[in-house]
Amino acid sequence: MNMNKIKTIALSIAGMALALSCSEGIDVPLVDEGGYKTLENNLAFITDKYGCSNVDSLVFNENGTIDFYVNLTQAPKANEDYTLVYDAKVLEDYNKTKGTAIEAMPEALVTIDGTATVAAGATKSSKVAVKYSTAPELKENGVYAIPLKVKGASQTSKEKGEFILFVRDISKMPNCHKDNGLQVISCMEVNDANPLHNLCYTLKESKKYVFDQVILFSGNINYNAEIGEVYNYNNENVQHLLDYKEKYLKPLQEKGMKVILGILGNHDRSGVANLSKEGAIKFAQELKAVVEAYDLDGVFFDDEYSSYGSYPGFVTPSVEAASRLCYECKRIMPDKLIEVYVYGRTSSLTTIDGHKPGEYIDYALQDYGRYGDLSPYYEDLSPKGMIQGSSEFGQGRIISLNTARSIKTDGYGGTMVFGLTPRNGYVTRLNNITRAFYGEETVLTGSYAKDW
């Protein structure tokens, strides 16, 4: 199977998952999105650009926009025009049915641009842009609803002819940058979690966001046997987040969080520690293209899950080979973060072409519970680049308050949390970090589960 086929399959799977389910992400129940049967009467219904019907949820800073489409259960014989309108009654009915009291986004702050035209023989319209913006009267970190309804030639679907777009306004929220610079890194297993959930944690007094970086765990290094080269493979979950970065990643970056692509072995002969110099240069170039295409802030290397062996075109797995890959990435991406997990053959790095590890990596993240000076293993790496006492939230392996205090006292750079989800991200766990680092408690506001 060649690389293009692999990527096509991944995107197809992502598309199917997207069409089947979307949630609004603010603790409102999921909506059944079962398919329609062919009916005598043509029915019109609404979907957004992410394939959601009925509801979706977005986070915005200052302003936002999203494309909507009108869909028909049967293709018309001639062009048909439809309009989307702001309809307050849609939200009134929703609140009454759900027993909620969600406020409407003021209609004056919403603009609907365009007519939805369904061409003859088609079942999906041209796009209609719905734009919205903040205003002084909107609440800090407030959630509002934009109620929409479709009008046009065909009968409106009773179940899906209405749509509520929930929007969280983070415009008035401060960024994540804390005065002492201590980093809290979220290494998020995105097969099971939504990166937007990192926005739910803030400090009680300053209201700054707790997390400073979010690692998308994980992309992979894969081997293409047909052409004998390695390449970056991102499964359907990682690729979905990259393809829809404006929904899932941009809000994090707008509040100062760095979004990093994890790179992990994937049970074949390739890995981060067995590329030749030429192979490392070429793979670094591919990673640069991915980072630039999706506006990412760097790369995190984890030397796990590779099936190393003696294979043509690969070198013997070594610290030197892992160091070369990190160096080549930093050489062509000097303004991006290059990070490693202190594990396997990235548990130490060596001088490459006269450049010590501290010159070509920015952070080394300790394994769970591990603590100590890493300078013997990463020469010239500043203590601020040493991330200590990592936690594994899924397994309940949580940093202690005393360890977090030591990180601050000893002048290290921060700590890492792996596997954060709405199910395990208890405030009491994060308080061990935020009380020690910043003298503040953690506040949890809402939640964002996986919605694709």
NUPA-9926 format. One record per residue (C-alpha): residue in one letter; x negated, y, z negated. Coordinates in steps of 0.02 Angstrom, whole numbers, padded with zeros to 5 digits, always signed. Last residue first. Example, Ala and Ser with C-alpha at 12.3 -4.5 7.8 and 13.67 -1.06 7.14 Angstrom:
S-00684-00053-00357/A-00615-00225-00390/
END
This chain:
W+00794+00672-00777/D+00847+00753-00941/K+00713+00700-01066/A+00765+00776-01232/Y+00754+00959-01275/S+00791+01011-01454/G+00863+01155-01553/T+00764+01271-01667/L+00633+01192-01781/V+00542+01309-01900/T+00366+01271-01960/E+00301+01345-02122/E+00168+01479-02130/G-00007+01497-02203/Y-00083+01489-02029/F-00194+01335-02021/A-00152+01246-02184/R+00034+01286-02187/T+00046+01256-01999/I-00036+01086-01999/N+00046+00997-02145/N+00205+01089-02098/L+00204+00994-01933/R+00250+00832-02020/T+00382+00912-02131/V+00461+00992-01977/Y+00498+00820-01908/G+00451+00789-01727/N+00495+00604-01725/R+00660+00589-01632/P+00648+00754-01539/T+00486+00689-01463/L+00300+00717-01498/G+00189+00574-01436/F+00017+00637-01485/V-00020+00786-01597/M-00193+00864-01584/T-00294+00968-01707/G-00388+01132-01717/G-00552+01213-01666/Y-00669+01174-01810/G-00734+01305-01932/D-00760+01192-02082/T-00629+01284-02185/K-00496+01275-02048/I-00523+01091-02011/S-00536+01058-02198/R-00364+01132-02227/A-00292+01015-02095/T-00374+00868-02183/N-00300+00923-02349/L-00125+00942-02278/S-00134+00766-02209/I-00130+00723-02024/I+00010+00604-01978/R+00004+00424-01918/G+00192+00392-01906/Q+00173+00276-01757/G+00267+00388-01635/F+00190+00542-01714/E+00010+00491-01679/S-00095+00626-01764/S-00269+00693-01723/G-00391+00731-01863/Q-00508+00848-01770/I-00518+00950-01610/M-00698+01005-01579/G-00710+01151-01457/K-00714+01278-01598/P-00863+01181-01667/S-00952+01242-01510/L-01013+01110-01388/D-01201+01132-01366/E-01233+00945-01358/Y-01079+00837-01352/Y-01120+00678-01448/P-01234+00745-01584/S-01123+00901-01593/L-00967+00802-01637/D-00960+00846-01822/G-00829+00742-01909/Y-00650+00684-01920/R-00554+00536-01850/G-00372+00515-01902/Y-00313+00474-01727/D-00453+00492-01599/Q-00544+00658-01588/L-00511+00781-01447/A-00664+00857-01363/Y-00629+01031-01296/D-00705+01153-01171/I-00814+01041-01064/Y-00948+01095-00941/E-01070+01202-01040/G-01050+01111-01205/P-01096+00951-01114/K-01271+01015-01071/H-01311+01075-00895/G-01481+01032-00822/D-01409+00936-00675/I-01299+00838-00796/T-01339+00828-00983/T-01244+00693-01075/L-01072+00653-01141/S-01007+00561-01293/S-00842+00477-01335/T-00803+00494-01149/R-00864+00317-01120/G-00730+00245-01232/Y-00647+00371-01347/V-00670+00552-01397/Y-00537+00611-01275/V-00601+00739-01152/E-00557+00916-01099/I-00595+01028-00950/L-00502+01194-00959/K-00494+01295-00798/D-00589+01454-00750/P-00745+01361-00694/M-00646+01246-00579/I-00776+01192-00450/R-00918+01165-00574/K-00800+01117-00714/C-00732+00971-00613/E-00907+00918-00558/Y-00966+00921-00739/C-00822+00815-00802/L-00851+00687-00664/R-01039+00683-00696/S-01013+00659-00882/A-00904+00507-00851/A-01039+00435-00737/E-01176+00470-00866/V-01074+00394-01008/S-01070+00234-00908/P-00966+00113-00806/T-01083+00028-00681/V-01067+00119-00516/F-00925+00099-00393/G-00929+00082-00203/P-00932-00108-00206/Y-00860-00179-00368/S-00941-00248-00525/G-00807-00231-00657/Y-00694-00105-00743/S-00509-00138-00762/S-00463+00038-00819/Y-00338+00062-00961/E-00436+00194-01059/D-00565+00329-01027/D-00457+00482-01062/F-00493+00641-00964/F-00395+00803-00990/V-00379+00925-00843/G-00346+01112-00834/D-00226+01258-00831/L-00098+01200-00705/D-00025+01308-00568/Y+00051+01159-00474/A-00046+01174-00311/E-00201+01240-00400/V-00215+01095-00521/V-00177+00969-00383/A-00308+01042-00264/K-00437+01048-00404/L-00399+00867-00445/E-00434+00820-00264/Q-00599+00914-00266/A-00648+00828-00429/F-00611+00661-00346/K-00729+00704-00203/I-00871+00762-00315/A-00850+00612-00430/G-00854+00492-00283/E-01013+00572-00215/K-01096+00560-00385/S-01037+00380-00401/L-00879+00347-00499/N-00876+00225-00644/A-00826+00323-00800/V-00660+00407-00758/G-00590+00244-00696/S-00562+00140-00541/R-00552-00051-00536/D-00366-00060-00574/H-00263-00053-00733/N-00213+00131-00719/G-00353+00234-00795/L-00303+00402-00868/I-00303+00583-00811/G-00201+00705-00916/L-00143+00865-00831/I-00153+01018-00944/V-00024+01154-00974/K-00094+01300-01076/M+00033+01386-01188/G+00036+01576-01179/K+00223+01608-01190/E+00244+01619-01001/Q+00145+01459-00989/L+00275+01361-01085/P+00418+01435-00983/K+00323+01389-00822/L+00311+01205-00864/Y+00483+01123-00863/K+00596+01228-00752/E+00471+01319-00640/K+00365+01161-00636/Y+00499+01065-00544/D+00383+00966-00430/L+00255+00951-00569/L+00380+00889-00697/H+00452+00765-00573/Q+00277+00707-00528/V+00239+00664-00709/N+00399+00563-00725/E+00389+00478-00555/N+00210+00422-00581/N+00064+00533-00538/Y-00078+00457-00437/N-00241+00551-00415/Y-00354+00467-00289/V-00494+00340-00276/E-00562+00282-00109/G-00585+00118-00015/I-00468+00161+00128/E-00350+00014+00113/A-00397-00025-00068/N-00333+00142-00133/Y-00396+00150-00313/N-00303+00250-00445/I-00350+00388-00568/N-00193+00425-00664/G-00078+00563-00724/S-00024+00554-00903/F+00010+00618-01023/L+00052+00797-00980/I-00056+00890-01105/V+00030+01038-01188/Q-00078+01174-01265/D-00053+01309-01395/F+00087+01232-01497/V+00162+01318-01649/Y+00252+01459-01558/K+00242+01627-01644/K+00389+01677-01753/S+00269+01777-01865/E+00363+01732-02023/K+00430+01555-01997/L+00309+01489-01867/T+00391+01413-01713/Y+00435+01241-01646/C+00572+01220-01514/L+00460+01274-01370/N+00369+01107-01375/H+00534+01025-01328/L+00514+01102-01156/P+00386+00967-01117/N+00527+00838-01107/A+00489+00665-01176/D+00490+00479-01138/N+00383+00455-00983/V+00308+00622-01032/E+00196+00554-01169/M+00151+00725-01238/C-00022+00773-01298/S+00028+00926-01399/I-00122+01030-01449/V-00122+01142-01602/Q-00266+01263-01583/L-00343+01376-01715/G-00375+01548-01641/N-00375+01641-01807/D-00250+01774-01749/K-00123+01654-01674/H-00081+01654-01489/C+00082+01562-01458/N+00179+01707-01382/P+00309+01816-01467/M+00495+01786-01435/K+00596+01930-01364/S+00602+01858-01188/I+00642+01681-01247/D+00820+01683-01177/R+00892+01507-01174/V+01007+01476-01027/F+01152+01354-01017/L+01225+01337-00843/I+01405+01282-00848/F+01478+01210-00688/E+01654+01190-00621/G+01714+01092-00470/K+01647+00934-00548/E+01791+00848-00638/K+01942+00930-00557/S+01858+00931-00388/T+01909+01087-00295/Q+02024+01064-00145/S+01941+01113+00016/A+01940+01284+00099/G+01848+01383-00034/K+01818+01422-00216/V+01686+01349-00331/K+01677+01391-00517/L+01537+01450-00629/P+01516+01483-00815/I+01346+01556-00866/A+01318+01502-01046/Y+01205+01581-01176/V+01071+01519-01295/G+00978+01647-01400/N+00791+01646-01432/E+00808+01827-01492/K+00987+01879-01464/L+01045+01975-01312/E+01090+02158-01339/P+00927+02225-01271/A+00953+02139-01103/T+00886+01983-01018/S+00912+01935-00837/Y+01012+01820-00726/K+01009+01762-00546/V+01118+01632-00460/A+01058+01594-00285/V+01177+01507-00164/K+01103+01371-00055/S+01172+01308+00110/S+01305+01177+00088/K+01303+00989+00070/T+01422+00867+00156/A+01371+00889+00337/G+01465+00851+00499/A+01512+01033+00528/A+01402+01144+00422/V+01443+01177+00240/T+01415+01361+00206/A+01388+01420+00027/T+01394+01609+00034/G+01254+01714-00039/D+01193+01795-00197/I+01274+01776-00368/T+01211+01904-00494/V+01225+01885-00683/L+01183+02017-00813/A+01349+02109-00791/E+01439+01944-00822/P+01377+01942-01000/M+01301+01771-01037/A+01443+01682-01122/E+01431+01631-01304/I+01440+01450-01360/A+01576+01417-01488/T+01592+01229-01485/G+01736+01109-01515/K+01695+01014-01356/T+01864+01035-01271/K+01896+01212-01332/N+01719+01267-01296/Y+01729+01195-01120/D+01899+01273-01085/E+01837+01445-01138/L+01679+01418-01037/V+01775+01385-00877/K+01894+01528-00921/A+01750+01651-00907/D+01737+01623-00719/Y+01582+01686-00627/V+01613+01643-00445/L+01533+01527-00320/T+01593+01547-00142/Y+01633+01423-00005/D+01626+01431+00184/E+01672+01287+00301/N+01594+01246+00469/A+01700+01131+00577/K+01740+00944+00575/P+01711+00936+00387/A+01603+00800+00305/Q+01694+00709+00165/T+01663+00712-00023/L+01602+00890-00008/N+01455+00973-00095/V+01430+01155-00141/Y+01251+01198-00183/F+01164+01300-00318/D+00994+01383-00324/I+00919+01447-00486/T+00853+01615-00543/G+00777+01686-00701/N+00737+01848-00789/E+00645+01918-00940/N+00580+01746-00997/F+00693+01601-00955/V+00734+01427-01019/L+00853+01319-00918/S+00996+01201-00956/D+01112+01104-00841/V+01297+01064-00840/N+01439+01000-00730/S+01328+00928-00593/C+01139+00910-00595/G+01038+00875-00438/Y+00892+00985-00489/K+00937+01119-00362/D+01110+01136-00440/T+01266+01038-00400/I+01445+01097-00374/F+01600+01005-00312/A+01720+01015-00165/L+01849+00879-00132/N+01917+00823+00037/N+02090+00748+00016/E+02116+00570+00075/L+01986+00509-00048/T+01820+00418-00034/K+01770+00363-00207/Y+01662+00480-00309/G+01507+00429-00403/G+01491+00429-00591/E+01413+00582-00672/D+01467+00558-00852/V+01415+00715-00947/L+01286+00713-01084/P+01336+00787-01251/V+01275+00962-01299/D+01117+00963-01404/I+01028+01101-01310/G+00950+01002-01168/E+01085+01035-01038/S+01080+00857-00979/C+01050+00786-00807/S+01087+00614-00740/L+01106+00510-00584/A+01042+00626-00449/L+00881+00656-00542/A+00848+00472-00567/M+00871+00442-00381/G+00756+00586-00337/A+00621+00526-00456/I+00628+00353-00378/S+00610+00430-00206/L+00465+00537-00265/A+00372+00386-00331/I+00405+00288-00173/T+00339+00429-00065/K+00184+00446-00173/I+00144+00261-00157/K+00177+00264+00030/N+00061+00412+00053/M-00074+00327-00049/N-00076+00166+00050/M+00000+00000+00000/
END
